[in-house]
Amino acid sequence: MSERTMLVDASGNRYLFDAVFSSSHALNVKITDHPVQTGAAVADHAFIEPETV
């Protein structure tokens, strides 16, 4: 979330601040699975998905 804030001091000077006040990111791991004819699916590999911001 980016916000802009304008500050005007007593002598009339203007200052514009552009800042990010908070951010979040997510990191997910995808586990592959292979169905088998009988029983539960077999998981034999995992890989990290690209990080999102």
C-alpha positions in Angstrom: 0.0 0.0 0.0 1.6 3.3 -1.1 0.5 6.6 0.2 1.5 10.2 -0.7 1.5 12.9 2.0 2.0 16.6 1.4 3.6 18.7 4.1 3.6 22.5 4.0 5.8 24.2 6.6 5.3 27.7 8.1 7.3 29.5 5.4 5.2 27.9 2.6 7.7 25.2 1.4 6.0 22.0 0.2 7.3 18.5 0.7 5.8 15.5 -0.9 6.5 12.1 0.7 5.8 8.9 -1.2 6.3 5.8 1.0 5.2 2.2 1.5 3.9 1.8 5.0 3.2 -1.9 4.9 3.9 -4.9 2.6 3.3 -8.6 2.7 4.7 -11.6 0.8 3.8 -15.2 0.4 6.0 -18.2 -0.2 4.3 -21.5 -1.3 5.6 -25.0 -1.8 3.8 -27.2 -4.3 3.9 -31.0 -3.6 3.5 -33.2 -6.7 1.3 -36.2 -6.5 1.0 -39.2 -8.7 -2.3 -41.2 -8.5 -1.8 -45.0 -8.2 -4.2 -47.7 -9.2 -5.1 -48.6 -5.6 -4.4 -46.8 -2.3 -3.3 -43.2 -1.7 -1.6 -40.9 -4.2 2.2 -41.0 -4.0 4.1 -37.7 -3.4 7.7 -37.9 -4.5 8.8 -34.3 -5.1 8.1 -30.7 -4.0 9.2 -27.4 -5.5 9.0 -23.8 -4.3 6.6 -21.6 -6.4 7.7 -18.0 -7.2 7.3 -15.6 -4.3 4.5 -13.0 -4.5 4.6 -9.6 -3.0 
